[in-house]
């Protein structure tokens, strides 16, 4: 199945978010999830853990771009933080990623090999070394798939 590029980019950002942890100082005393927080406390959220929470996502350990077409098929999604703290370049980064994937996959099939799927966790979540193969698309396969 050929997925829309937007679904691929969204699922990649869910499966391997760009940052491991997002932290903000609590501006005033508040209670969150039944826990009290004093003003100035750093409250952190891990997009990676949130995006892999089986109580909030269907099959979170599976890379499934089609989840983005399913009504209610998505859980909480924070690839660029959220609310007033959303990254100012979020839409630009998303659009650039979509354009890059579209350009790389134009009339070609992409495959990845030689990779350890576990992320490297540092200031951001990084992929381990991998090999990306780009092969011309076989016109016979395209005809069979109706493309």
Secondary structure by P-SEA (a helix, b strand, c coil): ccccaaaaaaaaaaacccccbbbbccccccccccccccccbbbbbbaaaaaaccccccccccccccccccccccccccccccccccccaaaaaaaaaaaaaaaaaccbbbbbccccccccccccccccbbbbbbccccaaaaaaacc
